[in-house]
Amino acid sequence: MKSKKEDCVTCSECGYEIAAVFLNEEGKRALRIYEKISLIIIDKEKKVGSIKCPKCGGKTQTNLGFWKQF
């Protein structure tokens, strides 16, 4: 499944799509995570975190606000 860049999280090293937003049966936005991931908080105040890619092991910086909406 390919998603708009702002509606998904991809690995910055290999491009693997780690998670994506989709519309569920009720028409509400929901999050689909393709494999088990670890989300590490780097700076809570700045809403910065890191995810280890389940495919290549690379680390990708992420906006914690994206995850908080789900």
Stockholm file with secondary structure:
# STOCKHOLM 1.0

chainA/1-70         MKSKKEDCVTCSECGYEIAAVFLNEEGKRALRIYEKISLIIIDKEKKVGSIKCPKCGGKTQTNLGFWKQF
#=GR chainA/1-70 SS CCCCGGGEEECTTTCCEEEEEEECTTSCEEEEESSCCCEEEEETTTTEEEEECTTTCCEEEEEHHHHHTC
#=GC SS_cons        CCCCGGGEEECTTTCCEEEEEEECTTSCEEEEESSCCCEEEEETTTTEEEEECTTTCCEEEEEHHHHHTC
//
